[in-house]
């Protein structure tokens, strides 16, 4: 009898621990989501405002060199290294590395300055830095243990992602999938989905529009259409490698040949100004969301759009200007898909949507999050094709990726554990 009562007591205590942890993270993640929601809304509206000003005034392109110098000056003033970014946030989830509190205002202001002058960058990548820093600092404020700090950092990342992009489920899966290739951090599922939904609800209330596209035509599943999608996904995987190589390689070249940070960022800004004047167009400046929308909803893109966006983004990010690489990735994928899809006999608009998702999957190494993203952004109609594209692009992109702090835990080729210190190239 005593043994039976002991077992019952143990079960009750065990169940109580799960309930306690559940309630703890509902409260903590909700508070994190509130912070991410309000800061995310302010960030989104700030980027929209300066982007609109840039599009209205041609001479704003000449602000970029001034913005560039101001960015370096701000980082110097705050004594934060220019190289601190998303990779540091990802590292903090596996190590005791701290995310600087000043990273929040720095990346916020720096990204706004980059967009004010027409730098070719996104905002979701910057949001991962802001969100991660918010989560990390909030966790330290309420004195969470080291392991819990890792979870709340993921909460912040997912919260800001959801706030800006309007995709709470993608934000949740992305945060727990992006850290280690081949491993999903399920312990962060409840905290991240709570933070994401809270942040999304706040930004929706504040008028931040979610990213959604309408697909005009979805092919019928069949041998021919599936083969076409497989080929297109393979092309996206190849271009994703070139895209990652371009961004990392350009950054290395800038650092190798221009040691002074002020001269480095100034030279990059000057190149963007010159290229913009040569093209006599703002197509490759800023996020390029209007170009993405045109490619997906109208099936229109120029054959070289994805190449030039890669060049503009590589120079912008490589020289030290701040912002994210995520939306440029969408731009490259959508315009590439639109162009290549037409050659393959796929409806260009639908091919642009496939490229949008396949490129994201390839450079982020997050196939599950990419499939969920396709549902939230495009609906469920073409999920079979999107799933195929994600599977193919994930495998064929090899061990390349935008974030070098990711750890490759399981092989893409076999169900085999590999060196945990292996990083994407």
PyMOL commands that set and color helices and strands:
alter all, ss='L'
color gray80, all
select helices_A, chain A and resi 2-56+58-77+86-94+103-116+124-141+146-165+168-177+186-205+223-257+261-279+289-298+305-319+326-344+348-364+367-378+383-396
alter helices_A, ss='H'
color red, helices_A
select strands_A, chain A and resi 180-181+407-408
alter strands_A, ss='S'
color yellow, strands_A
deselect
rebuild
show_as cartoon
